[in-house]
Amino acid sequence: MNKPFITQAQLALYKYQPSSKYFGQSMAVIAQSEFVEFAKINKSENVIDCFSFFWNRRIKHDIWLISFSDNSEMVIKESLKDGHKIYKFEFCEIVDNCNFDDVFV
């Protein structure tokens, strides 16, 4: 993937423009919602790659933390089901000392 499915500038417009359907929501929530719409049209095999343009780090072998410029964060977990990769998105308010396995219970 050579360009992001959404930019930080677009996220900021969605978040701060009063006429936006996402007005006042965190950039993490907006990015996840927009990714769902993007994925309906574009088939992407690597969800993590789609978020690689944002600050991200691997927490465990199957869990990534994605951070946004409004200090919101999302956690993405990759797992296998029937031989196919599936991804689950969660939002964690306090990331410091967070047990990421408990986030996906």
Secondary structure by P-SEA (a helix, b strand, c coil): cccccccaaaaaaaacccccccccccaaaaaaaaaaaaaaccccccccccccccccccccccbbbbbcccccbbbbbbbbcccbbbbbbbbbccccccccccccc
